[in-house]
């Protein structure tokens, strides 16, 4: 009989993974930074639907989260599947920044100006492609058109390429109000770096981390990727040992998706140099073991945090959330996406801008939002979104709370889900009764597959969706 369950960080995470068992259950599945996932967005959705949602959202007076997409990079990393433009000319960003300002004005017309921006994220591409003056002007425009919070608990984050930033960059970002940094590292093995066209000595990242903490940035995240060419369990363990010595507050360890038919730069990667599926799974298991032994909390999927970081605290207290930036403490905000390919989550809709720069520019020049696809959620969508996100954030489901919140009987409403979960239960990956479902330590490595059981789509539809091009950049 399950009873008052401990929060995920207090579970026994020191386990010996059963690789064969994990292989049986592993497979393609959405990341569920949204539900329905971005693959389910329809092109029968445009600017009118978004503006109506913006206006409806004013009644709830929720705070705002802003995502700004900067699509420019100076170099092409061969593994990259992001929406980006490679160029060394920072002047090319000028017309883009001017149109971002116009897009802010178009959004702002439909929003109550008293709504405070509690979360800000600059992503890309490489936001540090912009020079310091361009960064200042972009932040000034955001402050002109939106009510940017000055509260100490705000989350203002930016993605940084350590090859393009130094101490002066960090000091400038701090003066602009950023208090969180995310550094792309990927791997510290030189052979791997050369194979992905991202040679980045450890000292670059280490020096920035030291300076960031000296300056008082609240939190620092490092991105790593496993599944890259020439990686092995031993080589990635060496990278992890070095990263642990750097002591970042958060780590995201992503699984590389090799899709050269979709992303042209990936054709520069020799498929024969990639680790096989068994090696990738072994790297994933080793990563969880090594990081938890080093004191990190396995938040979920590919995210880890120190016990005192706000993500780990939010998970312990039961209010961790998910949105298009991944795990977050501010997903109760309405999310406004600015720039090419950016996604908004407002009221009961998801809305995505076109991924084509020329099309986005034309729409903004014509005085219209560049929304090209999206979806409005049904009541069933809202219910399933809540269940999937609570499962992925809490590593458990309180069925009594769900029934009280939505007025349903979980055992009948999710009868199909429980049928899909039966094999996971038999294999000891989850435990549940009519009141509570708990994910066991090894089950956390399959949390996407567990969440998929509560999706209205069938397993066949999943595989079809996952094989389609995904223009949205679903992070975190």
PAPAKE-352957 format. One record per residue (C-alpha): chain; residue number from 1; y, z, x negated. Coordinates in steps of 0.02 Angstrom, whole numbers. Layout:
   dogu   lumfi       yy       zz       xx
      A     NUM        Y        Z        X
...
//
This chain:
   dogu   lumfi       yy       zz       xx
      A       1        0        0        0
      A       2      167      -51      -71
      A       3      309       73      -55
      A       4      483      101     -124
      A       5      475      -30     -259
      A       6      562       -9     -427
      A       7      694     -133     -475
      A       8      633     -274     -588
      A       9      700     -202     -750
      A      10      592      -48     -731
      A      11      429     -146     -709
      A      12      305     -156     -850
      A      13      351     -319     -934
      A      14      242     -297    -1088
      A      15       96     -404    -1032
      A      16      -28     -523    -1109
      A      17        1     -689    -1022
      A      18     -148     -788     -958
      A      19     -101     -964    -1014
      A      20     -239    -1048     -913
      A      21     -187     -957     -755
      A      22       -5    -1006     -780
      A      23      -55    -1187     -811
      A      24     -148    -1192     -645
      A      25        7    -1142     -548
      A      26      140    -1229     -652
      A      27      223    -1388     -588
      A      28      385    -1472     -538
      A      29      498    -1371     -425
      A      30      685    -1352     -390
      A      31      791    -1225     -484
      A      32      863    -1166     -318
      A      33     1040    -1143     -379
      A      34     1066    -1202     -201
      A      35      959    -1215      -46
      A      36      931    -1349        6
      A      37      931    -1410     -175
      A      38     1050    -1548     -231
      A      39      910    -1676     -216
      A      40      922    -1652      -27
      A      41     1107    -1693      -17
      A      42     1147    -1845       91
      A      43     1279    -1979       68
      A      44     1322    -1961      254
      A      45     1445    -1828      199
      A      46     1621    -1854      136
      A      47     1796    -1782      114
      A      48     1821    -1748      300
      A      49     1670    -1633      308
      A      50     1728    -1539      153
      A      51     1907    -1515      215
      A      52     1842    -1449      381
      A      53     1733    -1325      288
      A      54     1881    -1271      180
      A      55     1984    -1236      334
      A      56     1840    -1143      421
      A      57     1816    -1037      267
      A      58     1992     -965      279
      A      59     1938     -860      429
      A      60     1815     -763      320
      A      61     1948     -743      185
      A      62     1817     -738       47
      A      63     1877     -739     -132
      A      64     1857     -899     -231
      A      65     1758     -961     -379
      A      66     1821    -1116     -472
      A      67     1714    -1235     -574
      A      68     1806    -1364     -681
      A      69     1704    -1506     -755
      A      70     1767    -1576     -922
      A      71     1655    -1727     -954
      A      72     1705    -1765    -1135
      A      73     1607    -1737    -1296
      A      74     1641    -1793    -1475
      A      75     1457    -1820    -1514
      A      76     1303    -1866    -1415
      A      77     1161    -1739    -1419
      A      78     1002    -1839    -1390
      A      79      925    -1710    -1271
      A      80     1076    -1703    -1156
      A      81     1062    -1747     -971
      A      82     1237    -1691     -922
      A      83     1374    -1800     -849
      A      84     1478    -1833    -1006
      A      85     1579    -1963    -1101
      A      86     1565    -1972    -1290
      A      87     1730    -2003    -1380
      A      88     1830    -1930    -1524
      A      89     2000    -1969    -1446
      A      90     2070    -1814    -1360
      A      91     2209    -1922    -1286
      A      92     2080    -1994    -1166
      A      93     2082    -1827    -1077
      A      94     2265    -1842    -1027
      A      95     2242    -1953     -872
      A      96     2091    -1848     -824
      A      97     2192    -1687     -830
      A      98     2331    -1767     -728
      A      99     2206    -1814     -592
      A     100     2130    -1640     -597
      A     101     2302    -1574     -551
      A     102     2310    -1694     -403
      A     103     2136    -1639     -349
      A     104     2191    -1457     -354
      A     105     2335    -1501     -238
      A     106     2219    -1592     -118
      A     107     2103    -1440     -112
      A     108     2245    -1315     -101
      A     109     2316    -1396       57
      A     110     2167    -1331      155
      A     111     2153    -1157       79
      A     112     2242     -994      117
      A     113     2345     -961      -41
      A     114     2311     -775      -32
      A     115     2127     -799      -73
      A     116     2099     -735     -249
      A     117     2000     -827     -384
      A     118     1878     -697     -452
      A     119     1769     -818     -551
      A     120     1818     -968     -658
      A     121     1702    -1077     -760
      A     122     1744    -1227     -870
      A     123     1590    -1332     -904
      A     124     1546    -1506     -962
      A     125     1528    -1602    -1069
      A     126     1618    -1493    -1193
      A     127     1772    -1402    -1128
      A     128     1824    -1364    -1308
      A     129     1846    -1552    -1328
      A     130     2021    -1516    -1260
      A     131     2152    -1466    -1387
      A     132     2242    -1300    -1369
      A     133     2393    -1374    -1282
      A     134     2283    -1466    -1156
      A     135     2190    -1305    -1120
      A     136     2353    -1214    -1090
      A     137     2418    -1347     -971
      A     138     2255    -1350     -874
      A     139     2257    -1161     -852
      A     140     2442    -1167     -803
      A     141     2400    -1293     -666
      A     142     2256    -1187     -604
      A     143     2374    -1038     -597
      A     144     2504    -1141     -504
      A     145     2386    -1201     -368
      A     146     2269    -1051     -353
      A     147     2286     -863     -351
      A     148     2200     -820     -515
      A     149     2142     -640     -525
      A     150     2203     -527     -664
      A     151     2077     -391     -620
      A     152     1974     -330     -768
      A     153     1813     -366     -674
      A     154     1851     -552     -651
      A     155     1733     -676     -734
      A     156     1828     -815     -825
      A     157     1701     -909     -931
      A     158     1701    -1066    -1038
      A     159     1563    -1164    -1125
      A     160     1591    -1185    -1313
      A     161     1519    -1300    -1444
      A     162     1520    -1193    -1602
      A     163     1547    -1352    -1705
      A     164     1716    -1377    -1621
      A     165     1785    -1201    -1611
      A     166     1852    -1071    -1732
      A     167     1942     -905    -1729
      A     168     2104     -987    -1672
      A     169     2012    -1065    -1525
      A     170     1943     -896    -1473
      A     171     2112     -811    -1487
      A     172     2190     -949    -1381
      A     173     2054     -937    -1249
      A     174     2080     -750    -1241
      A     175     2267     -774    -1216
      A     176     2229     -892    -1071
      A     177     2129     -756     -984
      A     178     1949     -802    -1026
      A     179     1838     -650    -1049
      A     180     1665     -731    -1060
      A     181     1598     -863    -1179
      A     182     1442     -971    -1175
      A     183     1388    -1048    -1341
      A     184     1268    -1194    -1352
      A     185     1144    -1162    -1493
      A     186      981    -1244    -1433
      A     187      883    -1209    -1594
      A     188      919    -1147    -1770
      A     189      781    -1248    -1853
      A     190      864    -1385    -1958
      A     191      722    -1509    -1928
      A     192      741    -1489    -1740
      A     193      930    -1502    -1753
      A     194      919    -1667    -1846
      A     195      797    -1737    -1718
      A     196      918    -1701    -1574
      A     197     1076    -1751    -1670
      A     198     1150    -1578    -1665
      A     199     1157    -1507    -1841
      A     200     1234    -1335    -1819
      A     201     1211    -1205    -1957
      A     202     1177    -1028    -1902
      A     203     1339     -969    -1985
      A     204     1446    -1066    -1860
      A     205     1373     -974    -1711
      A     206     1361     -808    -1801
      A     207     1543     -809    -1856
      A     208     1604     -852    -1681
      A     209     1498     -714    -1604
      A     210     1565     -585    -1727
      A     211     1744     -640    -1694
      A     212     1719     -642    -1505
      A     213     1660     -462    -1504
      A     214     1799     -411    -1623
      A     215     1926     -487    -1503
      A     216     1848     -393    -1357
      A     217     1769     -530    -1252
      A     218     1669     -441    -1119
      A     219     1511     -544    -1131
      A     220     1439     -684    -1234
      A     221     1296     -800    -1186
      A     222     1189     -909    -1300
      A     223     1097    -1062    -1234
      A     224      931    -1107    -1313
      A     225      810    -1248    -1268
      A     226      622    -1253    -1294
      A     227      517    -1410    -1283
      A     228      623    -1505    -1411
      A     229      547    -1614    -1548
      A     230      456    -1526    -1691
      A     231      461    -1356    -1605
      A     232      311    -1241    -1616
      A     233      279    -1062    -1563
      A     234      308    -1004    -1742
      A     235      468    -1105    -1769
      A     236      546    -1050    -1605
      A     237      499     -870    -1642
      A     238      600     -883    -1803
      A     239      749     -947    -1704
      A     240      731     -803    -1581
      A     241      725     -675    -1723
      A     242      890     -742    -1790
      A     243      968     -745    -1617
      A     244      913     -566    -1582
      A     245     1002     -516    -1743
      A     246     1161     -594    -1673
      A     247     1144     -478    -1521
      A     248     1221     -585    -1383
      A     249     1240     -497    -1216
      A     250     1151     -639    -1125
      A     251     1029     -777    -1165
      A     252      979     -933    -1069
      A     253      820    -1012    -1134
      A     254      797    -1179    -1044
      A     255      645    -1292    -1035
      A     256      689    -1467    -1098
      A     257      659    -1607     -972
      A     258      619    -1770    -1062
      A     259      675    -1910     -946
      A     260      721    -2057    -1058
      A     261      713    -2180     -912
      A     262      857    -2084     -833
      A     263      958    -2023     -983
      A     264      981    -2156    -1116
      A     265     1016    -2040    -1265
      A     266      844    -1964    -1243
      A     267      769    -2131    -1295
      A     268      820    -2083    -1472
      A     269      692    -1942    -1466
      A     270      516    -1987    -1521
      A     271      400    -1933    -1381
      A     272      260    -1902    -1507
      A     273      368    -1766    -1589
      A     274      380    -1663    -1428
      A     275      269    -1509    -1407
      A     276      131    -1531    -1279
      A     277      126    -1437    -1113
      A     278       15    -1299    -1180
      A     279      131    -1268    -1328
      A     280      284    -1264    -1215
      A     281      201    -1136    -1103
      A     282      152    -1033    -1254
      A     283      332    -1039    -1317
      A     284      394     -981    -1147
      A     285      273     -834    -1143
      A     286      314     -787    -1323
      A     287      500     -793    -1281
      A     288      481     -672    -1136
      A     289      377     -552    -1240
      A     290      490     -557    -1393
      A     291      654     -537    -1297
      A     292      591     -397    -1187
      A     293      524     -307    -1340
      A     294      699     -326    -1415
      A     295      772     -235    -1265
      A     296      828     -381    -1155
      A     297      797     -380     -969
      A     298      710     -536     -904
      A     299      829     -572     -759
      A     300      727     -719     -696
      A     301      668     -891     -748
      A     302      762     -930     -909
      A     303      892     -790     -906
      A     304      894     -631    -1009
      A     305     1026     -494    -1026
      A     306     1053     -328    -1109
      A     307     1024     -181     -991
      A     308     1210     -138     -990
      A     309     1267     -317     -952
      A     310     1337     -347     -778
      A     311     1193     -465     -733
      A     312     1063     -332     -770
      A     313     1166     -199     -681
      A     314     1185     -312     -527
      A     315      998     -342     -523
      A     316      961     -156     -534
      A     317     1083     -121     -393
      A     318     1017     -262     -284
      A     319     1172     -374     -275
      A     320     1133     -510     -402
      A     321     1165     -684     -331
      A     322     1137     -868     -372
      A     323     1252    -1019     -364
      A     324     1277    -1180     -462
      A     325     1317    -1080     -619
      A     326     1147     -996     -601
      A     327     1132     -806     -591
      A     328     1300     -727     -553
      A     329     1384     -570     -489
      A     330     1513     -670     -389
      A     331     1412     -788     -278
      A     332     1488     -709     -122
      A     333     1641     -812     -163
      A     334     1670     -988      -96
      A     335     1645    -1107     -243
      A     336     1771    -1247     -270
      A     337     1714    -1385     -388
      A     338     1846    -1489     -478
      A     339     1817    -1647     -578
      A     340     1690    -1785     -586
      A     341     1516    -1736     -519
      A     342     1573    -1558     -478
      A     343     1491    -1468     -331
      A     344     1577    -1355     -204
      A     345     1491    -1224      -97
      A     346     1610    -1181       45
      A     347     1572    -1094      210
      A     348     1411    -1178      269
      A     349     1417    -1338      164
      A     350     1378    -1404       -9
      A     351     1487    -1550      -64
      A     352     1476    -1651     -224
      A     353     1604    -1764     -306
      A     354     1552    -1936     -364
      A     355     1473    -1941     -536
      A     356     1560    -2105     -580
      A     357     1724    -2074     -671
      A     358     1806    -2234     -608
      A     359     1761    -2195     -426
      A     360     1825    -2017     -443
      A     361     1989    -2080     -518
      A     362     2013    -2207     -379
      A     363     1986    -2077     -242
      A     364     2110    -1956     -319
      A     365     2238    -2095     -347
      A     366     2220    -2139     -162
      A     367     2259    -1959     -114
      A     368     2083    -1917      -58
      A     369     1950    -1796     -115
      A     370     1808    -1881     -210
      A     371     1667    -1805     -108
      A     372     1522    -1929      -99
      A     373     1373    -1825      -42
      A     374     1329    -1655       27
      A     375     1247    -1561      169
      A     376     1293    -1439      307
      A     377     1169    -1296      322
      A     378     1075    -1258      482
      A     379     1032    -1081      534
      A     380      859    -1107      463
      A     381      935    -1166      298
      A     382     1041    -1009      288
      A     383      891     -899      320
      A     384      782     -986      192
      A     385      924     -988       65
      A     386      942     -800       82
      A     387      754     -771       64
      A     388      736     -887      -86
      A     389      888     -815     -176
      A     390      837     -636     -144
      A     391      664     -672     -212
      A     392      734     -755     -368
      A     393      865     -619     -396
      A     394      768     -461     -349
      A     395      591     -518     -393
      A     396      542     -445     -225
      A     397      572     -471      -39
      A     398      610     -336       87
      A     399      542     -412      248
      A     400      610     -269      355
      A     401      786     -305      294
      A     402      763     -492      323
      A     403      702     -464      501
      A     404      849     -350      539
      A     405      975     -471      463
      A     406      913     -629      550
      A     407      824     -565      704
      A     408      655     -644      663
      A     409      475     -587      639
      A     410      438     -632      459
      A     411      249     -641      478
      A     412      261     -780      608
      A     413      420     -867      546
      A     414      349     -884      370
      A     415      166     -909      416
      A     416      159    -1070      316
      A     417      239     -984      167
      A     418      108     -848      166
      A     419      -28     -982      168
      A     420       52    -1064       15
      A     421       63     -895      -71
      A     422     -119     -847      -43
      A     423     -180     -916     -210
      A     424      -39     -829     -304
      A     425      -91     -667     -222
      A     426     -276     -692     -264
      A     427     -228     -722     -445
      A     428     -128     -560     -454
      A     429       42     -644     -475
      A     430      115     -561     -320
      A     431       75     -418     -203
      A     432      134     -404      -24
      A     433      111     -327      146
      A     434      210     -346      307
      A     435      354     -244      236
      A     436      373     -298       54
      A     437      328     -435      -69
      A     438      333     -395     -254
      A     439      322     -517     -400
      A     440      210     -454     -539
      A     441      266     -474     -721
      A     442      169     -634     -753
      A     443      224     -701     -583
      A     444      403     -702     -644
      A     445      360     -849     -754
      A     446      319     -944     -594
      A     447      464     -884     -487
      A     448      518    -1063     -446
      A     449      345    -1103     -379
      A     450      344     -940     -279
      A     451      515     -979     -205
      A     452      455    -1153     -160
      A     453      335    -1077      -34
      A     454      483    -1029       76
      A     455      562    -1202       69
      A     456      546    -1304      229
      A     457      492    -1456      128
      A     458      310    -1492       92
      A     459      237    -1493      -85
      A     460      228    -1684      -78
      A     461      412    -1693      -34
      A     462      451    -1578     -182
      A     463      371    -1696     -305
      A     464      464    -1843     -231
      A     465      630    -1749     -238
      A     466      603    -1691     -416
      A     467      570    -1869     -473
      A     468      737    -1933     -406
      A     469      893    -1941     -516
      A     470      991    -1779     -505
      A     471     1176    -1804     -544
      A     472     1224    -1624     -511
      A     473     1225    -1510     -659
      A     474     1130    -1360     -594
      A     475     1150    -1226     -728
      A     476     1147    -1042     -774
//
